[in-house]
Structure formats: C-alpha cells, structure tokens
Amino acid sequence: MSDVLLEVEDLSLQIGGLHILRGITFDVKRDEFFTVIGPNGAGKTSLLNVLSRIYQPTGGTVTFEGRPLLAEKRTALASLGIARTFQNLALFEDMDVMDNVVLGRHRLMRSGVVTGAVWFGRARREETVARQACEPLIDLMGLGDYLRRPIRDLPYGIKKRIELARALAAEPRLLLLDEPAAGMNDEETDELADWILTAKREFSLTVVMIEHDMGMVTRLGDRSLVLDFGTTITIESPRVAISDPRVISAYLGDDAEEVDDPTVTGNLALKIPRGLQRKGRKR
C-alpha cells in the first residue's frame, strides 16, 4: 500500500477569464495533517472545491488511493471515504444534535426513499443502528449534554463541533476542513483544535485543512502548502513555511517589515489581524 493517500498534479482552474489555480502539485500522505494557507483570494477554497468535486478543473489530475478522483461525481465522495466541512455552517437548525449527526451516516444506510419516508422495516432498523453507532461519537466530541437540544439554541462553537461530528459519522479516511475556526475567538479555536486532534487520533484520519489562524496551523499541521494568486509559493512544515520571506510578503506586501517570531500564536502568526485583506502587490 502506498504511503500517499491523495495526489494532485499540475492542477489548473479557470472560471471565465480568471485563472484561479495554476499548476498546483502536491501529495498528502496517510495519517498526515496537511494544511493549505495563503492570503484572501489565494485560491484555497477553490482548491478544496476541486477536491470535493464542486468545481471541475481545466487541467491536471487528482488521485485518491490511486483512483482518479476527477472522474467521480460529488455524490460518490462519501462512499469513497471523503468527508468535508464548510466555512458556513450547514446544520439543520430545527433538528436536534443526534438527528444532525445521524445524517452523516446516510452513505452507510441502504433503505429506499419509500421505506425511509414511512420509517418502516429496514429503514427503521437502519436508523436504530445508526443512532447506536453515533452514540460513541457524540461522547467523543463532548456533545452528550446537548443531545436533544435543537441546533438553533446552541452556541456557535458547539455548532462547529456538531458539524465535525456529522462529517466523522460518515467514517471517512480523508477529512477536508474549510476554515474550521472561522468566526471563533481564541478560546473556542483552541478547544476546537483539541477536538480535531482527538478525532484524528481516534479514527486514524488524514486531514487537509484550510485555515487563516496560524497558531492553529502551526499546532496541528505536519506540512503547509502556501498559495498566492493561485500559484504555489512553498510546501514546508508550517513554522518553516510562514517564516519564508515570500510568504510574509504575500500577506503583508512588498513593504513588509521583518517579524521577530513569525510562529507566535494568538492573532495570526504573521501579526495580521483577523479578517485583514491582502496588501496589493506593487506593479
């Protein structure tokens, strides 16, 4: 079995007249925590959209466990062992925590539309099994106290944890995380990082994560792909990557001052306030 789980070669994406990604090449090893960073507009989410089959690239190849991924439909990803979370929450606000998490196991359930709608026979048995299977996951993610509460009544940080649990319910081998700490304060971010690490260890996950919080990136990541204007700057360990003068320039512009400790945690490692737009390049 190859050590490489995911391989991307010469990936390009053009939408209209815009070149979103240009010649992106990297691989992700089994059990690796791989991070993708870069300024706003660098192409990070577009890359994840290609990997999760939302976008069809204009060039290049993507293989998952040696299988061509670009030939697969988006609906097939869960059965292949790939799950994703999004920047914006996609939970059902009027449903409770257990119901939302159980929905993540839909790929493991085989009941048809009719039997599922009337909750009869196989559908009823499968849902019972699914709920039992989700109970340890609920406990692992520390959600037991919120089990029967509707999503709309819960704090934002708890909702993020529920979305993570729902993705894990699909039993993926590759987990794609799109800015999991978006909208969270430092304390919530640290707590979420703990839960992500717990899940990775418990389920032997390979993770690809986009994130702007460099404290979280340096804590969790094994390697970082740094993008800028759709091209690769470098692929290194997070601390090496964010110390690269080209990376600092991409975030702060050509007039960037030297940073004493670019790996410091807190508001972003490059001392960039949260949400700051990239500084324009000099032409």
C-alpha positions as CSV (number, residue, x, y, z in Angstrom):
1,M,0.0,0.0,0.0
2,S,1.4,3.4,-1.0
3,D,2.1,6.0,1.7
4,V,0.4,8.6,-0.5
5,L,-3.4,8.9,0.0
6,L,-4.1,11.9,-2.2
7,E,-2.0,13.2,-5.1
8,V,-2.6,16.4,-7.1
9,E,-0.6,17.0,-10.2
10,D,-0.4,20.2,-12.3
11,L,-3.9,21.3,-11.3
12,S,-5.4,24.3,-13.0
13,L,-8.7,26.0,-12.7
14,Q,-10.1,28.8,-14.9
15,I,-13.5,30.4,-14.4
16,G,-14.5,32.7,-17.1
17,G,-11.3,34.7,-17.9
18,L,-9.9,34.3,-14.4
19,H,-7.1,31.9,-13.7
20,I,-8.0,30.7,-10.1
21,L,-5.3,27.9,-9.8
22,R,-2.2,27.4,-11.9
23,G,-0.1,24.2,-12.0
24,I,-0.7,23.1,-8.4
25,T,1.1,19.9,-7.5
26,F,1.3,18.2,-4.1
27,D,0.6,15.0,-2.3
28,V,-0.8,14.1,1.1
29,K,0.4,11.1,3.0
30,R,-1.7,8.7,5.0
31,D,-2.3,9.9,8.6
32,E,-0.8,13.3,7.7
33,F,-2.3,16.6,8.8
34,F,-1.8,18.8,5.7
35,T,-2.7,22.5,5.8
36,V,-3.4,24.9,3.0
37,I,-2.7,28.6,3.8
38,G,-2.4,31.9,2.0
39,P,-3.9,35.4,1.8
40,N,-7.5,36.0,0.9
41,G,-8.1,35.3,-2.7
42,A,-5.2,32.9,-3.0
43,G,-7.3,30.0,-4.3
44,K,-7.6,27.9,-1.1
45,T,-11.3,27.2,-1.1
46,S,-11.3,26.8,-4.9
47,L,-8.7,24.0,-4.4
48,L,-10.9,22.3,-1.8
49,N,-13.9,22.7,-4.1
50,V,-12.0,20.8,-6.8
51,L,-11.1,18.1,-4.3
52,S,-14.7,17.8,-3.2
53,R,-15.9,17.8,-6.8
54,I,-17.8,21.0,-6.7
55,Y,-15.5,22.5,-9.3
56,Q,-14.2,20.7,-12.4
57,P,-10.7,21.8,-13.1
58,T,-9.5,22.9,-16.5
59,G,-6.3,20.8,-16.3
60,G,-4.4,18.4,-14.1
61,T,-5.1,15.2,-12.3
62,V,-6.2,14.2,-8.8
63,T,-5.9,10.7,-7.5
64,F,-7.3,9.3,-4.2
65,E,-5.8,5.9,-3.1
66,G,-4.6,5.5,-6.7
67,R,-8.1,6.1,-8.1
68,P,-8.8,9.0,-10.5
69,L,-10.9,11.3,-8.4
70,L,-11.9,13.8,-11.1
71,A,-14.0,11.0,-12.8
72,E,-16.2,10.7,-9.7
73,K,-19.4,12.5,-9.0
74,R,-19.7,14.6,-5.9
75,T,-22.3,12.2,-4.6
76,A,-19.8,9.4,-4.7
77,L,-17.3,11.0,-2.4
78,A,-18.8,9.7,0.9
79,S,-18.7,6.1,-0.4
80,L,-15.0,6.6,-1.4
81,G,-14.2,7.7,2.2
82,I,-14.0,11.5,1.8
83,A,-15.9,14.0,4.0
84,R,-15.9,17.8,4.2
85,T,-16.9,20.6,6.4
86,F,-17.6,24.1,5.1
87,Q,-16.8,27.7,6.3
88,N,-20.5,28.4,6.8
89,L,-22.5,26.0,9.0
90,A,-24.8,23.6,7.1
91,L,-26.7,22.2,10.0
92,F,-30.5,21.8,10.3
93,E,-31.4,24.4,12.9
94,D,-34.8,22.9,13.9
95,M,-33.4,19.4,14.4
96,D,-31.6,18.2,17.5
97,V,-27.9,17.2,17.8
98,M,-28.4,13.5,17.4
99,D,-30.5,13.9,14.3
100,N,-27.9,16.1,12.6
101,V,-25.1,13.8,13.4
102,V,-27.0,10.7,12.2
103,L,-27.5,12.4,8.8
104,G,-23.8,12.0,8.3
105,R,-24.2,8.2,8.1
106,H,-26.5,8.3,5.1
107,R,-23.9,6.6,2.8
108,L,-24.0,3.6,5.2
109,M,-27.8,3.3,5.0
110,R,-29.4,1.4,2.2
111,S,-33.1,2.0,2.6
112,G,-35.0,3.3,-0.4
113,V,-37.0,6.6,-0.5
114,V,-40.4,5.0,0.2
115,T,-39.3,2.9,3.2
116,G,-37.3,5.8,4.5
117,A,-40.2,8.1,4.3
118,V,-42.6,5.9,6.2
119,W,-39.8,4.7,8.6
120,F,-40.8,1.1,8.2
121,G,-38.9,-2.2,8.2
122,R,-35.3,-1.9,7.0
123,A,-35.4,1.9,7.4
124,R,-36.4,1.7,11.0
125,R,-33.8,-0.9,11.8
126,E,-31.1,1.0,10.0
127,E,-31.8,4.3,11.8
128,T,-31.7,2.5,15.1
129,V,-28.3,1.0,14.3
130,A,-27.1,4.4,13.0
131,R,-28.1,6.1,16.3
132,Q,-26.4,3.5,18.3
133,A,-23.2,3.9,16.1
134,C,-23.3,7.7,16.7
135,E,-23.5,7.5,20.4
136,P,-19.7,6.9,21.0
137,L,-19.0,9.7,18.5
138,I,-21.3,12.0,20.4
139,D,-19.4,11.1,23.6
140,L,-16.0,11.5,22.0
141,M,-16.9,15.0,20.8
142,G,-18.3,16.0,24.2
143,L,-21.8,16.6,22.9
144,G,-23.7,14.4,25.3
145,D,-25.1,17.3,27.3
146,Y,-26.7,18.8,24.2
147,L,-28.1,15.6,22.6
148,R,-31.8,16.5,22.5
149,R,-31.5,20.3,22.1
150,P,-32.3,21.9,18.8
151,I,-29.3,23.4,17.0
152,R,-30.7,26.9,16.9
153,D,-30.4,27.1,20.7
154,L,-26.7,26.2,20.9
155,P,-23.6,28.4,20.9
156,Y,-21.6,28.8,17.7
157,G,-18.6,26.9,19.0
158,I,-20.8,23.9,19.8
159,K,-22.4,24.0,16.4
160,K,-18.9,23.8,14.8
161,R,-18.2,20.7,16.9
162,I,-21.5,19.2,15.7
163,E,-20.6,19.7,12.1
164,L,-17.3,18.0,12.7
165,A,-19.1,15.1,14.3
166,R,-21.5,14.8,11.4
167,A,-18.6,14.6,9.0
168,L,-17.0,11.9,11.1
169,A,-20.2,9.9,11.2
170,A,-19.6,9.0,7.6
171,E,-16.4,7.1,8.7
172,P,-14.1,9.0,6.3
173,R,-10.4,8.2,5.7
174,L,-9.8,11.7,4.3
175,L,-11.4,14.7,6.1
176,L,-11.4,18.1,4.3
177,L,-11.8,21.1,6.7
178,D,-12.6,24.6,5.2
179,E,-11.6,27.2,7.8
180,P,-13.0,25.4,10.8
181,A,-12.0,28.2,13.2
182,A,-13.8,31.0,11.1
183,G,-15.8,33.2,13.4
184,M,-14.4,31.8,16.6
185,N,-12.5,33.5,19.3
186,D,-9.1,32.3,20.6
187,E,-10.5,30.2,23.4
188,E,-13.1,28.5,21.0
189,T,-10.3,27.9,18.4
190,D,-8.1,26.2,21.0
191,E,-11.0,24.0,22.1
192,L,-11.9,23.1,18.5
193,A,-8.2,22.2,17.8
194,D,-8.3,19.8,20.7
195,W,-11.4,18.1,19.3
196,I,-9.9,17.8,15.8
197,L,-6.8,16.2,17.2
198,T,-8.9,13.8,19.3
199,A,-10.9,12.8,16.2
200,K,-7.7,12.4,14.1
201,R,-6.1,10.1,16.7
202,E,-9.2,8.1,17.4
203,F,-10.1,7.4,13.7
204,S,-6.6,7.5,12.1
205,L,-7.7,10.3,9.8
206,T,-5.8,12.0,7.1
207,V,-6.7,15.7,7.2
208,V,-6.5,18.5,4.7
209,M,-7.3,21.8,6.3
210,I,-7.6,25.4,5.1
211,E,-7.1,27.9,7.9
212,H,-6.2,31.5,8.5
213,D,-5.3,31.2,12.1
214,M,-1.6,30.4,12.0
215,G,-1.5,29.5,15.7
216,M,-3.8,26.6,14.9
217,V,-1.9,25.8,11.7
218,T,1.5,25.5,13.5
219,R,-0.1,23.5,16.3
220,L,-1.9,20.9,14.1
221,G,-0.1,20.8,10.8
222,D,2.6,18.5,9.6
223,R,3.1,20.4,6.3
224,S,1.7,23.5,4.7
225,L,1.0,24.3,1.1
226,V,1.2,28.1,0.7
227,L,-0.8,29.6,-2.2
228,D,-0.8,33.1,-3.6
229,F,-2.8,34.2,-6.6
230,G,-3.5,30.6,-7.4
231,T,0.2,29.5,-7.5
232,T,2.4,27.6,-5.1
233,I,4.9,29.6,-3.0
234,T,6.2,26.7,-1.0
235,I,5.4,23.4,0.7
236,E,7.1,23.0,4.1
237,S,6.5,22.4,7.7
238,P,4.2,25.2,9.0
239,R,6.8,27.0,11.0
240,V,9.3,26.9,8.1
241,A,6.6,28.0,5.6
242,I,5.4,31.0,7.5
243,S,9.0,32.1,8.1
244,D,9.6,32.2,4.3
245,P,10.1,35.8,3.2
246,R,8.0,35.1,0.1
247,V,5.1,34.1,2.4
248,I,5.4,37.1,4.6
249,S,5.5,39.3,1.5
250,A,2.4,37.7,0.2
251,Y,0.5,38.5,3.4
252,L,1.9,41.9,4.1
253,G,3.0,43.2,0.7
254,D,6.4,44.3,-0.6
255,D,6.9,46.7,2.3
256,A,6.6,44.0,5.0
257,E,8.7,44.6,8.0
258,E,10.8,41.8,9.4
259,V,8.9,39.7,12.0
260,D,10.8,38.7,15.1
261,D,8.9,35.5,15.7
262,P,6.6,34.5,12.8
263,T,5.5,31.3,14.7
264,V,3.9,33.1,17.6
265,T,0.4,32.0,18.4
266,G,-2.5,34.3,19.0
267,N,-4.0,36.7,16.3
268,L,-2.3,35.1,13.3
269,A,1.3,34.2,13.3
270,L,2.3,36.9,10.9
271,K,0.9,39.5,13.2
272,I,-2.0,40.1,10.8
273,P,-5.3,41.0,12.4
274,R,-8.1,38.5,11.8
275,G,-10.0,39.3,8.5
276,L,-7.4,41.6,7.1
277,Q,-7.3,41.6,3.3
278,R,-4.1,41.0,1.5
279,K,-2.0,44.1,0.7
280,G,-1.9,44.7,-3.0
281,R,1.2,43.9,-4.9
282,K,3.3,46.7,-6.4
283,R,3.1,46.6,-10.2
